[in-house]
Amino acid sequence: MKLIIDMVLSVLATFAIVLIAFTMSTNQIQSADAQTVPSGECNCILDSTSYASTPYNNLTGLTIPSVDLLKNETVVSATEGNLSWITEKGTELLGVLSENYFLGNFSRGTGRTVALNTLDIKQNESLGVEVSGGSIPDHMKAEIIQASVDRNGTLAEITTIGSKIAEVPILYDETLEEPTSDKNSLKVNVPTSGDYLLLIDLSYDNKNQTSSSSSLSSSKPLTLVYESVLVVK
């Protein structure tokens, strides 16, 4: 009796599988592609960006990168001897200079506090500069200005004291894995210890500006300005 029941159940299972397969083949759900950005002109803002298939001929596209400061750290351990590593400290985008506009970036909230954007360094110490995740600039420099800093405040509350102390050109080479003494590096040489505002300027030339253009002499590069606070010991 048990053998007969097992045979009947086996036949019913096989029949069910065949029936399901037949039903799916006759009522198959049609697939659909996900919506994508139009490849042609859409008469919208995308037409004037690098997303368009035929962007404006005079368009120079760039991606805003991040800028990090690299600092060599060394401590002496009683058991391990000298321990060395590189500290990587990010900077904040202050804003973008473009012709007669300054496009400020003041909406980051707690990310723009002084406490999260401060780096302690020694007099005459060199910092590495790393540009990543975006377009490499055509020109790059750093400015150091003595400042009055509230350690519990925000970057927007910093007040500069007098003129800039130093302006340092940075020769940037994107092929370097580490900064060298003459490239991708910034030497901090200030007269006294204290708090300083560090501004790093990344400038991009208009690649599509032709020499025959009447506005060539008055054209200005697009400049990204990053900021950080240096505490010089």
C-alpha positions as YAML, in Angstrom:
chain: A
units: angstrom
residues:
- id: 1
  name: MET
  ca: [0.00, 0.00, 0.00]
- id: 2
  name: LYS
  ca: [2.81, 2.39, 0.91]
- id: 3
  name: LEU
  ca: [4.54, 1.66, -2.41]
- id: 4
  name: ILE
  ca: [1.37, 2.58, -4.34]
- id: 5
  name: ILE
  ca: [1.00, 5.87, -2.46]
- id: 6
  name: ASP
  ca: [4.66, 6.81, -3.16]
- id: 7
  name: MET
  ca: [4.16, 6.12, -6.89]
- id: 8
  name: VAL
  ca: [1.01, 8.27, -7.02]
- id: 9
  name: LEU
  ca: [2.75, 11.18, -5.26]
- id: 10
  name: SER
  ca: [5.69, 10.97, -7.66]
- id: 11
  name: VAL
  ca: [3.39, 11.09, -10.71]
- id: 12
  name: LEU
  ca: [1.49, 14.08, -9.27]
- id: 13
  name: ALA
  ca: [4.74, 15.99, -8.58]
- id: 14
  name: THR
  ca: [5.98, 15.42, -12.13]
- id: 15
  name: PHE
  ca: [2.66, 16.59, -13.56]
- id: 16
  name: ALA
  ca: [2.74, 19.74, -11.42]
- id: 17
  name: ILE
  ca: [6.23, 20.66, -12.62]
- id: 18
  name: VAL
  ca: [5.24, 20.22, -16.28]
- id: 19
  name: LEU
  ca: [2.09, 22.31, -15.77]
- id: 20
  name: ILE
  ca: [4.01, 25.18, -14.14]
- id: 21
  name: ALA
  ca: [6.59, 25.21, -16.92]
- id: 22
  name: PHE
  ca: [3.86, 25.28, -19.59]
- id: 23
  name: THR
  ca: [2.07, 28.14, -17.86]
- id: 24
  name: MET
  ca: [5.23, 30.23, -17.59]
- id: 25
  name: SER
  ca: [6.08, 29.72, -21.24]
- id: 26
  name: THR
  ca: [2.66, 30.87, -22.41]
- id: 27
  name: ASN
  ca: [2.41, 33.83, -20.01]
- id: 28
  name: GLN
  ca: [6.02, 34.99, -19.90]
- id: 29
  name: ILE
  ca: [6.55, 38.46, -18.38]
- id: 30
  name: GLN
  ca: [8.13, 40.89, -20.85]
- id: 31
  name: SER
  ca: [11.38, 42.51, -19.65]
- id: 32
  name: ALA
  ca: [11.87, 46.28, -19.80]
- id: 33
  name: ASP
  ca: [15.04, 48.39, -19.83]
- id: 34
  name: ALA
  ca: [15.57, 50.93, -17.04]
- id: 35
  name: GLN
  ca: [15.19, 54.58, -17.94]
- id: 36
  name: THR
  ca: [18.45, 56.22, -19.02]
- id: 37
  name: VAL
  ca: [19.64, 59.76, -19.69]
- id: 38
  name: PRO
  ca: [18.77, 60.69, -23.30]
- id: 39
  name: SER
  ca: [21.73, 60.27, -25.62]
- id: 40
  name: GLY
  ca: [20.69, 63.16, -27.85]
- id: 41
  name: GLU
  ca: [19.62, 66.74, -27.25]
- id: 42
  name: CYS
  ca: [16.87, 67.00, -24.63]
- id: 43
  name: ASN
  ca: [16.37, 70.80, -24.68]
- id: 44
  name: CYS
  ca: [17.32, 70.79, -20.99]
- id: 45
  name: ILE
  ca: [20.28, 71.64, -18.75]
- id: 46
  name: LEU
  ca: [21.97, 68.35, -19.69]
- id: 47
  name: ASP
  ca: [22.56, 69.74, -23.17]
- id: 48
  name: SER
  ca: [25.13, 72.17, -21.75]
- id: 49
  name: THR
  ca: [27.01, 69.61, -19.65]
- id: 50
  name: SER
  ca: [29.45, 66.80, -20.35]
- id: 51
  name: TYR
  ca: [26.55, 64.32, -20.10]
- id: 52
  name: ALA
  ca: [25.24, 65.42, -23.48]
- id: 53
  name: SER
  ca: [26.27, 63.49, -26.59]
- id: 54
  name: THR
  ca: [27.09, 66.80, -28.33]
- id: 55
  name: PRO
  ca: [28.01, 69.33, -25.60]
- id: 56
  name: TYR
  ca: [28.79, 72.94, -26.37]
- id: 57
  name: ASN
  ca: [31.96, 73.26, -28.46]
- id: 58
  name: ASN
  ca: [33.46, 75.78, -26.05]
- id: 59
  name: LEU
  ca: [32.72, 73.69, -22.96]
- id: 60
  name: THR
  ca: [35.64, 72.77, -20.71]
- id: 61
  name: GLY
  ca: [34.55, 69.98, -18.39]
- id: 62
  name: LEU
  ca: [36.14, 69.29, -15.01]
- id: 63
  name: THR
  ca: [35.28, 67.41, -11.85]
- id: 64
  name: ILE
  ca: [35.90, 69.12, -8.51]
- id: 65
  name: PRO
  ca: [38.52, 67.02, -6.68]
- id: 66
  name: SER
  ca: [39.34, 66.57, -3.02]
- id: 67
  name: VAL
  ca: [42.58, 67.98, -1.62]
- id: 68
  name: ASP
  ca: [44.37, 66.23, 1.24]
- id: 69
  name: LEU
  ca: [47.42, 67.26, 3.26]
- id: 70
  name: LEU
  ca: [49.99, 64.54, 3.99]
- id: 71
  name: LYS
  ca: [52.18, 64.75, 7.12]
- id: 72
  name: ASN
  ca: [55.00, 62.41, 8.18]
- id: 73
  name: GLU
  ca: [54.62, 61.21, 11.77]
- id: 74
  name: THR
  ca: [57.30, 59.46, 13.84]
- id: 75
  name: VAL
  ca: [57.25, 58.22, 17.43]
- id: 76
  name: VAL
  ca: [59.79, 56.28, 19.46]
- id: 77
  name: SER
  ca: [58.48, 53.09, 21.04]
- id: 78
  name: ALA
  ca: [60.27, 51.38, 23.93]
- id: 79
  name: THR
  ca: [59.57, 47.99, 22.38]
- id: 80
  name: GLU
  ca: [59.28, 48.68, 18.63]
- id: 81
  name: GLY
  ca: [61.84, 51.46, 18.12]
- id: 82
  name: ASN
  ca: [61.00, 54.22, 15.64]
- id: 83
  name: LEU
  ca: [57.48, 53.98, 14.22]
- id: 84
  name: SER
  ca: [56.65, 56.08, 11.16]
- id: 85
  name: TRP
  ca: [53.46, 56.64, 9.21]
- id: 86
  name: ILE
  ca: [51.74, 59.28, 7.09]
- id: 87
  name: THR
  ca: [48.75, 61.21, 8.43]
- id: 88
  name: GLU
  ca: [46.22, 62.21, 5.78]
- id: 89
  name: LYS
  ca: [44.13, 65.30, 6.57]
- id: 90
  name: GLY
  ca: [41.39, 66.55, 4.30]
- id: 91
  name: THR
  ca: [40.69, 70.19, 3.49]
- id: 92
  name: GLU
  ca: [37.38, 71.98, 3.02]
- id: 93
  name: LEU
  ca: [36.23, 73.57, -0.23]
- id: 94
  name: LEU
  ca: [35.83, 77.26, 0.57]
- id: 95
  name: GLY
  ca: [34.34, 78.09, -2.81]
- id: 96
  name: VAL
  ca: [34.80, 78.57, -6.54]
- id: 97
  name: LEU
  ca: [36.00, 81.76, -8.26]
- id: 98
  name: SER
  ca: [34.64, 82.21, -11.77]
- id: 99
  name: GLU
  ca: [34.89, 85.58, -13.52]
- id: 100
  name: ASN
  ca: [32.70, 87.94, -11.47]
- id: 101
  name: TYR
  ca: [31.21, 85.23, -9.25]
- id: 102
  name: PHE
  ca: [32.34, 83.63, -6.01]
- id: 103
  name: LEU
  ca: [30.36, 80.43, -5.47]
- id: 104
  name: GLY
  ca: [30.66, 79.82, -1.74]
- id: 105
  name: ASN
  ca: [30.37, 76.40, -0.14]
- id: 106
  name: PHE
  ca: [28.87, 77.13, 3.27]
- id: 107
  name: SER
  ca: [26.35, 74.32, 3.68]
- id: 108
  name: ARG
  ca: [28.40, 71.49, 5.19]
- id: 109
  name: GLY
  ca: [27.28, 72.01, 8.80]
- id: 110
  name: THR
  ca: [29.46, 70.34, 11.45]
- id: 111
  name: GLY
  ca: [31.93, 69.21, 8.79]
- id: 112
  name: ARG
  ca: [33.18, 72.81, 8.60]
- id: 113
  name: THR
  ca: [34.16, 73.08, 12.28]
- id: 114
  name: VAL
  ca: [37.68, 74.16, 13.17]
- id: 115
  name: ALA
  ca: [38.17, 71.04, 15.30]
- id: 116
  name: LEU
  ca: [37.81, 68.75, 12.27]
- id: 117
  name: ASN
  ca: [40.02, 70.87, 10.00]
- id: 118
  name: THR
  ca: [43.11, 71.54, 12.13]
- id: 119
  name: LEU
  ca: [46.61, 70.16, 11.60]
- id: 120
  name: ASP
  ca: [49.47, 70.55, 14.11]
- id: 121
  name: ILE
  ca: [52.87, 71.04, 12.49]
- id: 122
  name: LYS
  ca: [56.38, 72.25, 13.30]
- id: 123
  name: GLN
  ca: [58.17, 75.31, 11.96]
- id: 124
  name: ASN
  ca: [59.75, 74.68, 8.52]
- id: 125
  name: GLU
  ca: [57.97, 71.35, 8.20]
- id: 126
  name: SER
  ca: [56.89, 70.19, 4.74]
- id: 127
  name: LEU
  ca: [53.43, 68.90, 3.95]
- id: 128
  name: GLY
  ca: [52.52, 66.73, 1.01]
- id: 129
  name: VAL
  ca: [49.56, 67.71, -1.15]
- id: 130
  name: GLU
  ca: [47.30, 65.12, -2.77]
- id: 131
  name: VAL
  ca: [44.63, 65.91, -5.36]
- id: 132
  name: SER
  ca: [42.28, 63.00, -5.99]
- id: 133
  name: GLY
  ca: [38.84, 62.08, -7.30]
- id: 134
  name: GLY
  ca: [38.71, 64.86, -9.87]
- id: 135
  name: SER
  ca: [40.51, 66.94, -12.49]
- id: 136
  name: ILE
  ca: [44.18, 67.78, -11.99]
- id: 137
  name: PRO
  ca: [44.65, 71.59, -12.05]
- id: 138
  name: ASP
  ca: [46.77, 73.53, -14.52]
- id: 139
  name: HIS
  ca: [48.18, 75.75, -11.76]
- id: 140
  name: MET
  ca: [48.36, 75.30, -8.01]
- id: 141
  name: LYS
  ca: [49.54, 77.44, -5.10]
- id: 142
  name: ALA
  ca: [49.16, 77.83, -1.35]
- id: 143
  name: GLU
  ca: [48.69, 80.94, 0.77]
- id: 144
  name: ILE
  ca: [49.37, 81.15, 4.51]
- id: 145
  name: ILE
  ca: [47.76, 83.94, 6.57]
- id: 146
  name: GLN
  ca: [48.00, 84.48, 10.31]
- id: 147
  name: ALA
  ca: [44.54, 84.17, 11.82]
- id: 148
  name: SER
  ca: [42.43, 84.48, 14.94]
- id: 149
  name: VAL
  ca: [40.83, 81.08, 15.43]
- id: 150
  name: ASP
  ca: [38.13, 79.90, 17.82]
- id: 151
  name: ARG
  ca: [38.97, 76.23, 18.38]
- id: 152
  name: ASN
  ca: [35.30, 75.53, 19.18]
- id: 153
  name: GLY
  ca: [33.95, 77.53, 16.25]
- id: 154
  name: THR
  ca: [33.59, 77.09, 12.51]
- id: 155
  name: LEU
  ca: [35.83, 77.92, 9.57]
- id: 156
  name: ALA
  ca: [33.48, 80.75, 8.60]
- id: 157
  name: GLU
  ca: [34.23, 82.50, 11.91]
- id: 158
  name: ILE
  ca: [38.00, 82.70, 11.34]
- id: 159
  name: THR
  ca: [39.41, 86.23, 11.12]
- id: 160
  name: THR
  ca: [42.70, 86.87, 9.33]
- id: 161
  name: ILE
  ca: [45.33, 89.06, 10.97]
- id: 162
  name: GLY
  ca: [47.11, 91.29, 8.48]
- id: 163
  name: SER
  ca: [48.40, 90.30, 5.06]
- id: 164
  name: LYS
  ca: [49.40, 86.83, 3.96]
- id: 165
  name: ILE
  ca: [52.67, 85.53, 5.36]
- id: 166
  name: ALA
  ca: [53.63, 83.41, 2.38]
- id: 167
  name: GLU
  ca: [52.53, 82.41, -1.11]
- id: 168
  name: VAL
  ca: [53.99, 79.09, -2.25]
- id: 169
  name: PRO
  ca: [53.64, 77.71, -5.79]
- id: 170
  name: ILE
  ca: [53.06, 73.95, -5.88]
- id: 171
  name: LEU
  ca: [54.41, 71.97, -8.81]
- id: 172
  name: TYR
  ca: [51.94, 69.10, -9.05]
- id: 173
  name: ASP
  ca: [52.78, 65.83, -10.75]
- id: 174
  name: GLU
  ca: [49.88, 63.35, -10.81]
- id: 175
  name: THR
  ca: [52.23, 60.45, -11.61]
- id: 176
  name: LEU
  ca: [53.97, 60.68, -8.24]
- id: 177
  name: GLU
  ca: [52.88, 58.19, -5.60]
- id: 178
  name: GLU
  ca: [54.47, 60.31, -2.86]
- id: 179
  name: PRO
  ca: [55.40, 64.03, -2.69]
- id: 180
  name: THR
  ca: [59.02, 65.01, -3.26]
- id: 181
  name: SER
  ca: [60.95, 68.02, -2.01]
- id: 182
  name: ASP
  ca: [60.25, 69.93, -5.23]
- id: 183
  name: LYS
  ca: [56.85, 68.57, -6.32]
- id: 184
  name: ASN
  ca: [53.49, 68.03, -4.65]
- id: 185
  name: SER
  ca: [54.84, 69.54, -1.43]
- id: 186
  name: LEU
  ca: [54.38, 72.67, 0.67]
- id: 187
  name: LYS
  ca: [56.95, 73.98, 3.15]
- id: 188
  name: VAL
  ca: [55.46, 75.91, 6.07]
- id: 189
  name: ASN
  ca: [57.82, 78.75, 6.95]
- id: 190
  name: VAL
  ca: [56.22, 81.34, 9.24]
- id: 191
  name: PRO
  ca: [57.79, 83.94, 11.56]
- id: 192
  name: THR
  ca: [56.18, 82.82, 14.82]
- id: 193
  name: SER
  ca: [54.20, 79.95, 16.29]
- id: 194
  name: GLY
  ca: [50.43, 80.23, 16.38]
- id: 195
  name: ASP
  ca: [47.32, 79.72, 14.27]
- id: 196
  name: TYR
  ca: [47.35, 80.16, 10.50]
- id: 197
  name: LEU
  ca: [44.75, 79.87, 7.77]
- id: 198
  name: LEU
  ca: [45.98, 77.76, 4.86]
- id: 199
  name: LEU
  ca: [44.36, 78.40, 1.48]
- id: 200
  name: ILE
  ca: [45.13, 76.11, -1.46]
- id: 201
  name: ASP
  ca: [44.17, 77.42, -4.91]
- id: 202
  name: LEU
  ca: [43.56, 75.07, -7.85]
- id: 203
  name: SER
  ca: [43.24, 76.91, -11.16]
- id: 204
  name: TYR
  ca: [41.94, 75.51, -14.45]
- id: 205
  name: ASP
  ca: [42.54, 77.19, -17.80]
- id: 206
  name: ASN
  ca: [39.85, 77.27, -20.47]
- id: 207
  name: LYS
  ca: [41.06, 74.48, -22.77]
- id: 208
  name: ASN
  ca: [38.64, 75.47, -25.53]
- id: 209
  name: GLN
  ca: [39.59, 79.16, -25.62]
- id: 210
  name: THR
  ca: [41.06, 79.87, -29.08]
- id: 211
  name: SER
  ca: [43.67, 82.49, -29.85]
- id: 212
  name: SER
  ca: [41.30, 84.15, -32.31]
- id: 213
  name: SER
  ca: [38.75, 84.81, -29.59]
- id: 214
  name: SER
  ca: [38.29, 88.50, -28.86]
- id: 215
  name: SER
  ca: [37.87, 87.78, -25.15]
- id: 216
  name: LEU
  ca: [41.14, 85.90, -24.78]
- id: 217
  name: SER
  ca: [42.93, 88.77, -23.08]
- id: 218
  name: SER
  ca: [40.16, 89.21, -20.52]
- id: 219
  name: SER
  ca: [39.43, 85.53, -19.86]
- id: 220
  name: LYS
  ca: [40.17, 84.22, -16.38]
- id: 221
  name: PRO
  ca: [40.72, 80.66, -15.14]
- id: 222
  name: LEU
  ca: [38.28, 78.84, -12.93]
- id: 223
  name: THR
  ca: [39.76, 78.66, -9.43]
- id: 224
  name: LEU
  ca: [38.83, 76.27, -6.61]
- id: 225
  name: VAL
  ca: [39.82, 77.44, -3.12]
- id: 226
  name: TYR
  ca: [40.33, 74.96, -0.27]
- id: 227
  name: GLU
  ca: [41.00, 75.85, 3.36]
- id: 228
  name: SER
  ca: [42.47, 74.35, 6.50]
- id: 229
  name: VAL
  ca: [43.88, 75.55, 9.84]
- id: 230
  name: LEU
  ca: [47.56, 75.08, 10.70]
- id: 231
  name: VAL
  ca: [48.72, 75.23, 14.33]
- id: 232
  name: VAL
  ca: [52.45, 75.89, 14.16]
- id: 233
  name: LYS
  ca: [54.39, 74.84, 17.25]
...
